[in-house]
Amino acid sequence: MSQSNSTGEISPIEISWFGALCDDDYEQLGVPQVDLLSSWQHCSEIVRTADRLGFDNILLPSGYDLGIDTLSFASSIAPLVQNMKLLTAVRVGENWVPQLARQLGTLNQVLNGRLVITSSRPRCLAKLLMVHIAIDAQQKQCVHYAP
């Protein structure tokens, strides 16, 4: 399948998967299962399988409740991902923006430019991107933004 981009050209559709970092992986909706709770073993298996099966992207969500820290997990799994992008959810307000920008820049280097960032707070993300652009000027790197 394909879709038109902003220039009118036809581009392929990205197919993404969901990494269950927030203890929300169930066989039956709303029925928690101990073996599907967020853990390095379970979540890394999801990501490695999605990468092996050819998915373009995987969402690594961020939650307030139980689960695995998104950036720690993304940094740990990044060397094991061969082709797929990591769509990493960040909570900009929970971190000091310049430090978060540096962490994301480093993670993007490990992923060879395959980091995609999303946030539920676009204004905070815009602030992060302004700080990151300054860091990128020195590193000659770019972090992609997924609105």
Residue frames as qw, qx, qy, qz and C-alpha x, y, z in Angstrom:
[[0.000, 0.889, 0.458, 0.000, 0.00, 0.00, 0.00],
 [0.431, 0.115, -0.010, 0.895, 1.10, 3.58, -0.44],
 [0.077, -0.861, -0.431, 0.259, 0.07, 7.09, 0.49],
 [0.383, 0.743, 0.056, 0.546, 0.79, 10.60, -0.74],
 [0.520, -0.375, -0.307, 0.704, 3.22, 12.70, 1.26],
 [0.014, -0.796, -0.221, 0.564, 3.26, 16.49, 1.55],
 [0.037, -0.479, 0.487, 0.729, 4.98, 16.87, -1.84],
 [0.745, 0.369, -0.041, -0.555, 2.35, 14.75, -3.58],
 [0.362, 0.408, -0.829, -0.121, 4.76, 11.85, -4.14],
 [0.903, -0.231, -0.234, -0.277, 3.63, 8.34, -3.36],
 [0.040, 0.541, -0.764, 0.349, 5.43, 6.84, -0.37],
 [0.546, -0.143, -0.825, -0.029, 5.07, 3.46, 1.31],
 [0.610, -0.657, -0.055, -0.440, 2.97, 3.12, 4.45],
 [0.098, 0.439, -0.785, 0.425, 4.92, 2.39, 7.62],
 [0.792, -0.331, -0.458, -0.233, 3.79, -0.65, 9.54],
 [0.037, -0.547, 0.586, -0.597, 4.38, -0.43, 13.29],
 [0.656, -0.295, -0.693, 0.050, 4.01, -2.67, 16.32],
 [0.423, -0.775, 0.083, -0.461, 3.47, -1.97, 20.04],
 [0.487, 0.201, -0.717, 0.456, 6.06, -2.70, 22.73],
 [0.588, -0.654, -0.389, -0.274, 4.14, -3.39, 25.94],
 [0.387, 0.298, -0.516, 0.703, 6.35, -1.52, 28.43],
 [0.297, -0.337, 0.247, -0.858, 3.42, -0.48, 30.64],
 [0.198, 0.040, 0.917, -0.345, 2.15, -3.84, 31.96],
 [0.571, 0.377, 0.209, -0.699, -0.70, -3.79, 29.44],
 [0.357, 0.288, -0.787, -0.413, -0.10, -6.87, 27.32],
 [0.598, 0.016, 0.641, -0.481, -3.08, -9.22, 27.60],
 [0.072, 0.095, 0.913, 0.390, -4.41, -12.17, 25.61],
 [0.116, -0.691, -0.690, -0.183, -7.91, -11.12, 26.74],
 [0.058, 0.612, 0.001, 0.789, -8.57, -7.40, 27.13],
 [0.419, -0.635, 0.186, -0.622, -8.36, -6.33, 30.78],
 [0.946, -0.318, -0.013, -0.062, -7.31, -9.74, 32.10],
 [0.007, -0.815, 0.578, -0.049, -3.72, -9.39, 33.37],
 [0.984, 0.034, -0.157, 0.079, -1.41, -12.37, 32.98],
 [0.584, -0.724, 0.270, 0.251, 1.76, -12.70, 35.06],
 [0.720, -0.034, 0.464, 0.515, 3.82, -14.04, 32.15],
 [0.389, 0.662, 0.366, 0.526, 2.89, -10.98, 30.04],
 [0.297, -0.916, -0.111, 0.244, 3.82, -8.31, 32.61],
 [0.378, 0.875, -0.257, 0.158, 6.49, -5.86, 31.54],
 [0.749, -0.505, 0.326, 0.277, 9.95, -7.31, 31.96],
 [0.005, 0.661, -0.580, -0.477, 13.18, -7.10, 30.02],
 [0.321, -0.039, 0.921, 0.216, 12.71, -10.66, 28.77],
 [0.394, 0.601, 0.687, -0.109, 9.10, -10.19, 27.59],
 [0.244, 0.894, 0.078, -0.369, 9.46, -6.70, 26.11],
 [0.086, -0.619, 0.629, 0.462, 12.80, -7.33, 24.41],
 [0.397, 0.129, 0.887, 0.196, 11.34, -10.47, 22.82],
 [0.385, 0.774, 0.458, -0.207, 8.47, -8.37, 21.40],
 [0.122, 0.874, -0.239, -0.405, 10.91, -5.83, 19.93],
 [0.231, -0.413, 0.800, 0.369, 13.35, -8.39, 18.51],
 [0.446, 0.343, 0.824, 0.069, 10.47, -10.35, 16.96],
 [0.345, 0.858, 0.267, -0.273, 8.95, -7.23, 15.37],
 [0.004, -0.766, 0.486, 0.420, 12.38, -6.29, 13.97],
 [0.338, -0.165, 0.889, 0.260, 12.95, -9.82, 12.62],
 [0.425, 0.524, 0.738, -0.028, 9.47, -9.86, 11.01],
 [0.349, 0.296, 0.410, 0.789, 10.20, -6.62, 9.14],
 [0.096, -0.887, -0.440, 0.102, 8.08, -4.05, 10.97],
 [0.379, 0.679, -0.005, 0.629, 9.16, -0.48, 10.20],
 [0.117, -0.539, 0.310, -0.774, 8.65, 0.90, 13.69],
 [0.527, -0.405, -0.734, 0.139, 7.77, -0.07, 17.25],
 [0.274, -0.761, 0.007, -0.589, 6.09, 2.19, 19.78],
 [0.518, -0.098, -0.656, 0.541, 7.82, 2.18, 23.16],
 [0.288, -0.785, -0.323, -0.443, 5.20, 3.86, 25.37],
 [0.202, 0.212, -0.549, 0.783, 5.70, 5.79, 28.56],
 [0.508, -0.599, -0.528, -0.323, 3.30, 5.47, 31.47],
 [0.253, -0.659, 0.351, -0.615, 2.86, 6.81, 34.98],
 [0.880, -0.336, 0.161, -0.294, 2.07, 3.40, 36.43],
 [0.744, -0.343, 0.548, 0.169, 4.04, 0.18, 36.58],
 [0.802, 0.585, 0.077, 0.087, 6.23, -0.97, 33.79],
 [0.748, -0.081, 0.139, 0.643, 9.66, -0.34, 32.33],
 [0.063, -0.777, 0.063, 0.623, 11.28, 3.08, 31.85],
 [0.711, 0.679, 0.173, -0.056, 11.09, 3.93, 28.18],
 [0.288, 0.869, -0.401, 0.023, 14.51, 5.52, 27.67],
 [0.426, -0.511, 0.745, -0.056, 16.35, 2.90, 29.71],
 [0.787, 0.207, 0.579, -0.048, 14.65, 0.15, 27.72],
 [0.616, 0.786, 0.015, -0.043, 15.23, 1.88, 24.36],
 [0.034, 0.824, -0.566, 0.009, 18.92, 2.35, 25.19],
 [0.554, -0.316, 0.767, -0.067, 19.24, -1.29, 26.18],
 [0.757, 0.360, 0.544, -0.035, 17.45, -2.73, 23.15],
 [0.356, 0.855, -0.169, -0.337, 18.96, -0.34, 20.56],
 [0.049, -0.578, 0.771, 0.264, 22.10, -2.43, 19.88],
 [0.422, 0.064, 0.904, -0.021, 19.89, -5.49, 19.28],
 [0.538, 0.686, 0.376, -0.313, 17.64, -3.82, 16.68],
 [0.566, -0.034, 0.540, 0.622, 18.89, -4.20, 13.11],
 [0.176, 0.321, 0.556, 0.746, 16.45, -2.34, 10.85],
 [0.198, -0.752, -0.608, -0.161, 13.43, -1.04, 12.71],
 [0.019, 0.538, -0.168, 0.826, 12.95, 2.48, 14.09],
 [0.314, -0.378, -0.742, 0.457, 12.17, 2.94, 17.78],
 [0.190, -0.652, -0.269, -0.683, 9.17, 5.25, 18.23],
 [0.444, -0.156, -0.636, 0.611, 10.03, 6.38, 21.74],
 [0.278, -0.824, -0.360, -0.339, 7.43, 8.16, 23.87],
 [0.417, 0.084, -0.427, 0.798, 8.91, 10.79, 26.17],
 [0.306, -0.851, -0.426, 0.024, 7.42, 12.73, 29.05],
 [0.422, 0.560, -0.127, 0.702, 9.36, 15.94, 28.60],
 [0.352, -0.761, 0.069, -0.540, 8.05, 17.51, 31.81],
 [0.895, -0.446, -0.013, 0.017, 9.56, 14.69, 33.91],
 [0.813, -0.021, 0.071, 0.578, 13.11, 15.42, 32.78],
 [0.160, -0.754, 0.134, 0.623, 15.49, 18.34, 32.58],
 [0.690, 0.691, 0.114, -0.183, 15.20, 19.27, 28.91],
 [0.263, 0.783, -0.554, -0.104, 18.92, 19.70, 28.04],
 [0.360, -0.348, 0.862, -0.082, 19.73, 16.33, 29.66],
 [0.726, 0.343, 0.555, -0.217, 16.85, 14.61, 27.86],
 [0.561, 0.783, -0.161, -0.213, 18.03, 16.11, 24.57],
 [0.033, 0.656, -0.753, -0.037, 21.52, 14.72, 25.16],
 [0.554, -0.071, 0.811, -0.173, 20.10, 11.28, 26.07],
 [0.727, 0.551, 0.340, -0.230, 17.98, 11.22, 22.90],
 [0.378, 0.814, -0.404, -0.177, 20.93, 12.36, 20.79],
 [0.201, -0.471, 0.859, -0.020, 23.07, 9.54, 22.15],
 [0.648, 0.190, 0.705, -0.215, 20.30, 7.01, 21.61],
 [0.644, 0.716, 0.044, -0.267, 19.88, 8.23, 18.03],
 [0.160, 0.711, -0.672, -0.132, 23.60, 7.65, 17.44],
 [0.419, -0.188, 0.882, -0.110, 23.32, 4.08, 18.74],
 [0.634, 0.451, 0.593, -0.207, 20.36, 3.54, 16.39],
 [0.369, -0.020, 0.551, 0.748, 22.16, 5.10, 13.40],
 [0.189, 0.057, -0.198, -0.960, 19.43, 7.73, 12.96],
 [0.374, -0.286, -0.797, -0.378, 16.47, 5.38, 13.54],
 [0.105, -0.348, -0.678, 0.639, 15.05, 7.14, 16.61],
 [0.177, -0.529, -0.443, -0.701, 11.57, 8.62, 16.34],
 [0.089, -0.110, -0.613, 0.777, 10.17, 10.67, 19.23],
 [0.300, -0.574, -0.534, -0.543, 6.58, 11.22, 20.26],
 [0.117, -0.084, -0.596, 0.790, 5.07, 13.07, 23.20],
 [0.071, -0.688, -0.720, -0.055, 1.60, 13.81, 24.48],
 [0.167, -0.865, -0.180, 0.437, 2.73, 17.38, 25.20],
 [0.659, 0.569, 0.215, 0.441, 3.73, 19.03, 21.90],
 [0.011, -0.966, 0.113, -0.234, 4.77, 22.36, 23.48],
 [0.630, -0.644, 0.423, 0.093, 7.26, 20.62, 25.73],
 [0.835, 0.142, 0.410, 0.339, 8.50, 18.56, 22.80],
 [0.423, 0.844, 0.078, 0.320, 9.04, 21.74, 20.78],
 [0.298, -0.894, 0.323, -0.091, 11.25, 23.07, 23.60],
 [0.806, -0.283, 0.482, 0.195, 13.17, 19.80, 23.58],
 [0.742, 0.492, 0.306, 0.337, 13.69, 20.03, 19.83],
 [0.153, 0.958, -0.117, 0.212, 15.05, 23.59, 20.11],
 [0.501, -0.713, 0.491, 0.022, 17.63, 22.42, 22.65],
 [0.842, -0.003, 0.503, 0.195, 18.39, 19.34, 20.60],
 [0.605, 0.766, 0.097, 0.197, 18.99, 21.34, 17.42],
 [0.068, -0.911, 0.392, -0.107, 21.82, 23.15, 19.20],
 [0.664, -0.408, 0.624, 0.054, 23.35, 19.84, 20.29],
 [0.823, 0.372, 0.413, 0.121, 22.89, 18.39, 16.81],
 [0.365, 0.916, -0.166, 0.031, 24.80, 21.28, 15.25],
 [0.235, -0.717, 0.656, -0.019, 27.88, 20.00, 17.10],
 [0.613, -0.134, 0.778, -0.013, 27.21, 16.29, 16.55],
 [0.324, 0.306, -0.571, -0.690, 25.89, 16.69, 12.99],
 [0.016, 0.209, 0.977, -0.047, 23.05, 14.34, 13.96],
 [0.413, -0.165, -0.188, -0.876, 19.30, 14.63, 13.56],
 [0.199, 0.195, 0.888, -0.365, 16.45, 13.27, 15.69],
 [0.184, -0.291, -0.651, -0.676, 13.23, 12.74, 13.74],
 [0.282, 0.075, 0.487, -0.823, 9.98, 14.06, 15.17],
 [0.161, -0.334, -0.863, -0.343, 6.71, 12.15, 14.92],
 [0.279, -0.212, 0.158, -0.923, 3.80, 14.52, 15.78]]
